[in-house]
Amino acid sequence: MKKLIQGMAVGVLLLPGLLAFAAGGKDSVTLEVLNPRGIIPPPPFNAPSERVGDLDGKTVGIYWIGKAGGDNFWDGIEALMHERYPNTKTKRYQGPFDLGDERAAQIVKEVDTVLYGVGD
């Protein structure tokens, strides 16, 4: 990786000379080198939601993105939850990583809390 970066740096340094030579040396070439990452403002901070005090009698949403093997994990979590909190109901959801505001608003209306799993 270090050699690749060094090679790219040498290429960037030699490029203006090569361009001037290709143009016959008559016109000078000016290049502006920019940082490809730019200046990115940090995302806004959102405090975590308050924890649900007790799961007994609550409806828990389980959101899974469909990653292979995740169904086994969520089956185990659901079984442990029902063992510890027998009056707890679960509702399963599946979809993409970014469920979007509309889907999130729908889920919030249907459950008391959500377990969200993405995998890897």
Secondary structure, DSSP 8 states (H G I E B T S, - for coil): -HHHHHHHHHHHHHHHHHHHHHTTTSS--------TT---------------S--TT-EEEEEE---TTHHHHHHHHHHHHHHH-TT-EEEEEE--S--HHHHHHHHHHH-SEEEEE---
